[in-house]
Amino acid sequence: MTDYKGSCLCGRVRFEVAGRFDSFYLCHCQYCQKDTGSAHAANLFSQAARLTWLSGAEAVTSFTLPGTRHQKSFCQTCGSALPNDQGTDGLVVPAGCLDTDISLQLLPTAHIFTASNASWDKQLDQAPKFKRLPE
């Protein structure tokens, strides 16, 4: 049974995940800020779910920050973040690479490593909102 499908930005890599996610963390650590170029990463974690690459597995590259457990997988063509099967540590899936809508199935479990919050990551809900790029 396939529960979730996903892909990279350019479409070269496609995958499916069978199983459920145990947690959904918004991680504010400095590593995740560097990985995403943003205030936090949004990652789903599972000990039991299984990842199957449908296409483009040869285009998936992984990077492990030396001296840490911090890993990132991404598409060699477009740079999109992709799932990372960390063996006994489980599966990590960046929420943004899923094509399956998870909004009704799973909400973020928690914000983690908030001691490292970006200095500009405060009261963001008060910033103006636009449905498209403002003119």
C-alpha positions in Angstrom: 0.0 0.0 0.0 1.3 3.4 -1.0 0.4 6.2 1.5 2.4 9.1 0.1 3.9 10.1 -3.2 6.5 12.8 -3.9 9.0 14.2 -6.3 11.7 16.8 -6.8 11.2 20.2 -8.4 12.4 19.2 -11.9 10.5 15.9 -11.8 13.5 13.7 -12.4 13.2 12.0 -9.0 9.9 10.4 -8.0 9.2 8.2 -5.0 6.6 6.7 -2.8 6.4 6.0 1.0 4.4 3.2 2.4 3.5 3.4 6.1 2.8 6.1 8.6 4.9 8.9 10.0 5.6 9.0 13.7 6.4 12.7 14.0 6.5 16.0 12.0 9.1 18.4 13.3 9.8 22.0 12.4 13.5 22.1 13.2 15.2 25.4 13.8 18.7 24.2 14.3 21.5 26.0 12.5 22.2 23.0 10.3 18.6 23.0 9.0 18.7 26.7 8.5 21.7 26.2 6.2 20.1 23.2 4.5 16.9 25.1 3.6 18.1 28.7 3.4 15.1 29.5 5.7 14.1 29.7 9.3 13.5 26.0 9.7 13.2 22.6 8.0 9.9 20.7 8.0 10.6 17.0 8.2 8.5 13.9 8.7 10.0 11.0 10.6 9.2 7.3 10.6 10.7 4.2 12.0 8.4 1.8 10.1 7.6 3.5 6.7 9.4 2.2 3.6 10.8 4.4 0.8 10.7 3.2 -2.9 12.3 5.3 -5.6 10.0 5.2 -8.7 12.5 7.1 -10.9 15.7 9.1 -10.8 17.3 7.2 -7.9 20.7 7.7 -9.7 20.2 11.5 -9.3 19.8 11.4 -5.5 22.9 12.6 -3.7 23.3 12.5 0.1 25.5 14.7 2.3 26.4 14.0 5.9 27.9 16.8 7.9 31.2 15.5 9.2 31.2 14.7 13.0 27.3 14.8 13.2 24.3 12.7 12.4 22.9 15.5 10.2 22.2 14.2 6.7 20.5 15.7 3.7 19.5 14.0 0.4 18.8 16.1 -2.7 18.3 15.9 -6.5 21.6 16.5 -8.4 19.7 18.3 -11.1 17.5 20.8 -9.3 18.8 20.6 -5.7 15.4 19.8 -4.2 15.5 18.1 -0.7 14.5 14.5 -0.9 13.9 11.6 1.6 16.8 10.2 3.5 16.7 6.6 4.7 18.9 6.7 7.7 18.8 2.9 8.4 18.2 2.2 12.1 17.6 5.9 12.7 14.5 5.6 10.4 13.3 7.6 7.4 13.3 11.4 7.2 11.1 13.0 4.5 11.1 16.7 3.9 7.4 17.7 4.0 7.7 20.0 1.0 8.8 17.2 -1.4 5.5 15.3 -1.0 2.9 15.5 -3.7 0.3 13.9 -1.5 -1.6 16.4 0.7 -0.9 15.7 4.3 -2.7 18.7 5.8 -5.7 16.6 7.0 -3.6 13.6 8.1 -0.7 15.1 10.1 0.0 18.5 11.6 3.4 19.5 12.9 4.2 17.7 16.2 6.5 20.4 17.6 9.1 23.1 16.9 12.5 21.8 17.9 15.9 23.4 18.5 14.1 26.7 19.1 17.2 28.0 21.0 18.7 28.5 17.5 15.7 30.4 16.0 16.7 32.8 13.3 16.7 36.4 14.6 14.1 37.4 12.0 11.8 34.4 12.8 9.5 36.4 15.1 5.9 37.4 14.7 5.9 36.3 11.1 2.1 36.0 11.1 2.0 39.8 11.4 3.8 40.4 8.1 1.6 41.3 5.1 0.3 38.4 3.1 -0.1 38.2 -0.7 -1.5 35.4 -2.8 1.1 36.1 -5.5 4.3 38.1 -5.8 3.4 41.7 -4.9 3.8 44.4 -7.5 
